[in-house]
Amino acid sequence: MHTTLKNKTALITGVSSGIGREIAQLLAERGARVFGTVRNPKSASAIHGVELVSMDVTEDASVNAAVQSVEQQAGPIQLLINNAGYSFMGALEETSVEEARQQFETNLFGVLRVTNAILPGMRQQGYGRIVNISSVLGFLPAPYLGIYAASKHAVEGYTETLDHEVRRFGVRAVLVEPAYTRTKLNGNTKIAKVAIEAYAAERKRSTETTLQNIERGDDPRMVAEAVWSALTAKSPRLRYPVGKGIALSRLRRFVPAGMFDRSFRKQFQLD
Ligand SMILES: NC(=O)c1ccc[n+]([C@@H]2O[C@H](COP(=O)([O-])OP(=O)(O)OC[C@H]3O[C@@H](n4cnc5c(N)ncnc54)[C@H](OP(=O)(O)O)[C@@H]3O)[C@@H](O)[C@H]2O)c1
């Protein structure tokens, strides 16, 4: 029996598939009032117990209208899960500034935009819990996913600082760090428009490994359980690595840099 989130309102971004959908289901099953955002309400399939709201995290007006509509229906939001995101593949030299800007527009500025719309309500009620879905690529490098990794590293720095700034208002900000997880992330991946021949063979090997790892990845329910822990802990930790991410997080911290570098390059079959 879960009573911890009864009478709490949660807003989760990006519930049309994958991790966001699983989080929405789990929180609704366990008694929270759940609002989940989708970009296309017409094509989105219903989730039992979850109220769908239209939102594109890259647009101020869309975010403000969605937050306003939820607050009008349910009052101030207590729980925010910033989950919406996509991945971008290509060598960094193949990545244009515009492509990088779009990646950050969703993965970082989207988080900033939604959080800033919700924080006034959280400050007013003196309570809030914000969970940002980062990735193991928020603390590891990722060949041919460099701009995605940079956006997740940025989410890590953003969240750690936010947690210090808002703690005095009763608000905590934490990170959930999934490893490879079986979702639609592969299908929604954007690819760099420019392809430079010098990177072609290694890019192919490395991206094939990544795509396969996602297909064989963790069950998104594991991420939802980690979000649940982050939302319900009395004193939350800053980071909640998930599944294989737990071992990776320890390796990153405790294995000497040279050894880590060698084993990392081998794993990604880098020349
Ligand atoms: N799968 C993994 O291996 C993995 C590992 C670590 C971290 N993550 C992170 O987990 C989060 C969820 O990804 P997923 O794996 O569940 O992938 P997914 O199945 O592709 O789901 C991504 C969700 O984000 C939404 N979204 C994308 N851009 C948006 C925007 N501009 N505005 C609003 N919503 C937007 C999508 O909605 P639409 O239907 O509107 O496109 C979709 O609901 C992401 O932040 C991702 O980086 C995933």
The ligand as a Gaussian input file, in Angstrom:
#p B3LYP/6-31G(d) Opt

LIG

0 1
 N       16.286000       5.367000     -23.405000
 C       17.473000       5.523000     -22.874000
 O       18.383000       4.688000     -23.061000
 C       17.746000       6.718000     -21.986000
 C       18.896000       6.671000     -21.175000
 C       19.178000       7.761000     -20.359000
 C       18.332000       8.854000     -20.342000
 N       17.223000       8.887000     -21.145000
 C       16.379000      10.085000     -21.081000
 O       15.066000       9.709000     -20.732000
 C       14.154000      10.716000     -21.190000
 C       12.976000      10.050000     -21.889000
 O       13.426000       9.429000     -23.073000
 P       12.922000       7.972000     -23.550000
 O       14.107000       7.092000     -23.580000
 O       11.725000       7.580000     -22.801000
 O       12.605000       8.292000     -25.093000
 P       11.221000       8.430000     -25.908000
 O       10.467000       7.144000     -25.806000
 O       11.659000       8.920000     -27.238000
 O       10.418000       9.553000     -25.126000
 C       10.786000      10.908000     -25.185000
 C        9.622000      11.766000     -24.772000
 O       10.035000      13.151000     -24.801000
 C        9.060000      13.890000     -25.512000
 N        9.618000      15.095000     -26.154000
 C       10.670000      15.175000     -26.999000
 N       10.858000      16.456000     -27.376000
 C        9.890000      17.192000     -26.754000
 C        9.539000      18.564000     -26.728000
 N       10.209000      19.482000     -27.458000
 N        8.491000      18.963000     -25.978000
 C        7.792000      18.066000     -25.262000
 N        8.061000      16.751000     -25.236000
 C        9.105000      16.328000     -25.987000
 C        8.498000      12.915000     -26.539000
 O        7.206000      13.378000     -26.928000
 P        6.689000      13.392000     -28.452000
 O        5.837000      12.167000     -28.580000
 O        5.922000      14.645000     -28.532000
 O        7.890000      13.356000     -29.345000
 C        8.426000      11.636000     -25.714000
 O        7.256000      11.595000     -24.950000
 C       14.962000      11.664000     -22.090000
 O       15.301000      12.835000     -21.375000
 C       16.197000      10.832000     -22.402000
 O       17.309000      11.644000     -22.691000
 C       16.900000       7.826000     -21.954000

